[in-house]
Amino acid sequence: MARGNQRDLARAKNMKKQQDAARSQKKDGDPKKRMESDADKMRRKQAEGT
């Protein structure tokens, strides 16, 4: 029964990894505000490049 414990540990590790990945993908806040801030960041990047 040693393998059963190993499987459980692997499942728990994978579950945590998936939750962390899902959490990092999700962006919080108002979509319009997010679009504004993203556009502002891009404008600053373009101004630095020229």
C-alpha positions as CSV (number, residue, x, y, z in Angstrom):
1,M,0.0,0.0,0.0
2,A,3.0,2.3,-0.2
3,R,1.9,3.4,-3.7
4,G,-1.5,4.6,-2.5
5,N,0.2,7.3,-0.4
6,Q,2.4,8.3,-3.2
7,R,-0.6,8.7,-5.5
8,D,-2.5,10.8,-2.9
9,L,0.5,13.1,-2.5
10,A,0.9,13.5,-6.3
11,R,-2.8,14.3,-6.6
12,A,-2.6,16.9,-3.8
13,K,0.5,18.5,-5.4
14,N,-1.2,18.6,-8.9
15,M,-4.4,20.1,-7.4
16,K,-2.4,22.9,-5.8
17,K,-0.5,23.5,-9.0
18,Q,-3.7,23.8,-11.0
19,Q,-5.3,26.2,-8.5
20,D,-2.2,28.4,-8.6
21,A,-2.2,28.5,-12.4
22,A,-6.0,29.3,-12.4
23,R,-5.5,32.1,-9.9
24,S,-2.7,33.7,-11.8
25,Q,-4.7,33.7,-15.1
26,K,-7.7,35.4,-13.5
27,K,-7.5,39.2,-13.5
28,D,-9.5,41.1,-11.0
29,G,-11.2,44.4,-11.4
30,D,-13.3,46.2,-13.9
31,P,-12.6,45.2,-17.5
32,K,-12.7,48.9,-18.7
33,K,-10.3,50.0,-16.1
34,R,-8.0,47.1,-16.9
35,M,-8.1,48.0,-20.6
36,E,-7.3,51.6,-19.8
37,S,-4.3,50.7,-17.7
38,D,-3.1,48.2,-20.3
39,A,-3.4,50.8,-23.0
40,D,-1.5,53.3,-20.8
41,K,1.3,50.9,-20.2
42,M,1.6,50.2,-24.0
43,R,1.7,54.0,-24.7
44,R,4.5,54.4,-22.2
45,K,6.4,51.5,-23.7
46,Q,6.0,52.9,-27.2
47,A,7.2,56.4,-26.0
48,E,10.3,54.8,-24.4
49,G,11.1,53.0,-27.6
50,T,11.2,56.1,-29.9
